[in-house]
């Protein structure tokens, strides 16, 4: 199957927006594979906090670009790490694919990120850090988005059904 024939949809958004949970449900509804690029990186290179600590964020972003490129080649539903859009090269790759930007309010994300192991949220006030990172990246999410969906207060299964229906309409 050539690249244009692959059924692909990419999910982007901040940490805690539900990209993995929703992505799995969308993939099931579309009958395609699901890839979480963060999990692909962990499988091949080890835990993300260790990569950050031992090799730095720049090296992690390099590994992330490779994972995103491979996932796009394979097709299916692809969930990107929150910072994947910080790379101009990755944003260029995304221009050729349907991309859903999952938004979430700080109030809704607070419980989702509490007690996590996200290296960028380490510190005394993870929610303030999350908000700052989200605001820094928001324009990049908007730049690559074909569709924007808020995940703050709606059930994940309804959001997934909406995205799957939207993607089917594109074919």
C-alpha positions in Angstrom: 0.0 0.0 0.0 1.5 3.4 -0.9 1.6 6.3 1.6 -1.4 8.2 0.1 -3.6 5.0 0.5 -2.8 4.5 4.2 -5.6 5.5 6.6 -3.7 7.8 8.9 -4.8 10.3 11.6 -2.3 12.0 14.0 -3.2 13.2 17.5 -1.3 16.1 18.9 -1.7 18.2 22.0 -0.3 19.0 25.4 0.6 16.4 28.1 -2.6 15.0 29.6 -4.9 15.9 26.8 -5.8 12.2 26.3 -3.9 11.5 23.1 -3.1 7.9 24.0 -6.5 7.0 25.5 -8.5 8.6 22.7 -6.0 7.3 20.1 -6.5 3.7 21.1 -10.3 4.1 20.8 -10.1 5.8 17.4 -7.8 3.1 16.1 -10.2 0.4 17.2 -13.2 2.2 15.6 -11.3 2.6 12.3 -9.8 -0.9 12.4 -6.2 0.3 12.1 -3.1 0.0 14.2 -2.4 2.5 17.0 1.1 3.9 17.6 2.1 6.0 20.6 5.5 7.5 19.6 6.5 8.0 23.2 6.0 4.2 23.8 7.9 3.4 20.6 10.8 5.5 21.9 10.7 3.7 25.3 10.6 0.3 23.7 13.7 1.1 21.6 15.7 3.4 23.8 14.6 3.1 27.4 12.6 5.3 29.8 12.1 8.9 28.6 13.1 10.5 32.0 16.4 8.6 31.7 16.9 9.8 28.1 16.3 13.4 29.2 18.7 13.0 32.2 21.5 11.1 30.5 21.3 12.4 26.9 19.3 15.7 27.1 16.2 17.0 25.5 17.8 17.6 22.2 18.7 13.9 21.8 15.2 12.9 22.9 13.7 15.2 20.2 16.0 13.6 17.6 14.7 10.2 18.6 11.2 11.5 18.6 11.5 12.8 15.0 12.7 9.4 13.9 9.8 7.7 15.7 7.2 10.1 14.2 8.6 9.6 10.6 8.4 5.8 11.0 4.9 5.9 12.4 3.7 8.1 9.6 5.2 5.6 7.1 3.2 2.8 8.7 -0.1 4.7 8.9 -2.9 4.1 11.4 -3.7 6.3 14.4 -0.6 8.0 15.8 -0.3 9.7 19.1 2.6 12.1 19.4 4.3 13.2 22.5 3.3 16.7 23.6 6.6 18.3 22.5 6.9 16.6 19.1 5.6 19.8 17.4 8.5 21.8 18.7 10.5 20.4 15.8 10.1 22.2 12.4 11.0 19.0 10.7 8.2 17.1 12.5 5.7 19.8 11.7 6.7 19.6 8.0 6.0 15.8 8.1 2.6 16.4 9.6 1.5 18.8 6.9 0.8 15.8 4.6 -1.6 14.1 7.1 -4.9 14.7 8.9 -4.0 16.0 12.4 -6.3 16.4 15.4 -5.3 18.9 18.0 -6.7 17.7 21.4 -7.1 20.7 23.7 -7.7 20.6 27.5 -8.2 23.2 30.1 -5.7 23.6 33.0 -8.6 22.8 35.4 -9.3 19.5 33.6 -5.7 18.5 33.2 -4.7 19.1 36.9 -5.9 15.6 38.0 -4.5 13.9 34.9 -1.0 15.1 35.5 -0.8 14.7 39.3 1.8 12.3 40.5 3.1 11.5 37.0 6.7 10.9 35.8 6.8 13.5 33.1 10.3 15.0 33.1 9.2 18.4 32.0 6.7 18.7 34.8 9.2 17.9 37.6 9.1 20.6 40.3 7.0 22.3 42.9 4.1 23.4 40.7 3.5 21.0 37.8 0.2 22.7 36.7 2.0 26.1 36.4 4.7 24.4 34.4 2.2 22.6 32.2 0.4 25.9 31.5 3.6 27.6 30.5 4.6 24.7 28.2 1.2 24.6 26.7 1.2 28.3 25.9 4.6 28.0 24.4 3.5 25.2 22.1 -0.1 26.2 21.3 0.7 28.0 18.0 2.6 24.9 16.8 -0.4 22.6 17.6 -2.7 25.1 15.8 -0.3 25.3 12.8 -0.4 21.5 12.1 -4.1 20.9 13.1 -6.7 19.9 10.6 -9.3 19.5 13.4 -9.4 20.8 17.0 -11.3 18.9 19.7 -11.6 19.8 23.4 -11.2 16.9 25.8 -11.8 18.7 29.0 -15.3 17.6 29.9 -16.6 15.1 27.4 -16.3 11.3 27.6 -13.3 9.9 25.8 -15.5 7.4 23.9 -17.6 10.2 22.4 -14.5 12.2 21.4 -13.1 9.1 19.8 -16.3 8.4 17.9 -16.3 12.0 16.6 -12.7 11.8 15.4 -13.3 8.4 13.8 -16.3 9.7 11.9 -14.5 12.8 10.8 -11.6 10.7 9.5 -13.9 8.4 7.6 -15.4 11.4 5.9 -12.0 12.4 4.5 -11.6 9.2 2.6 
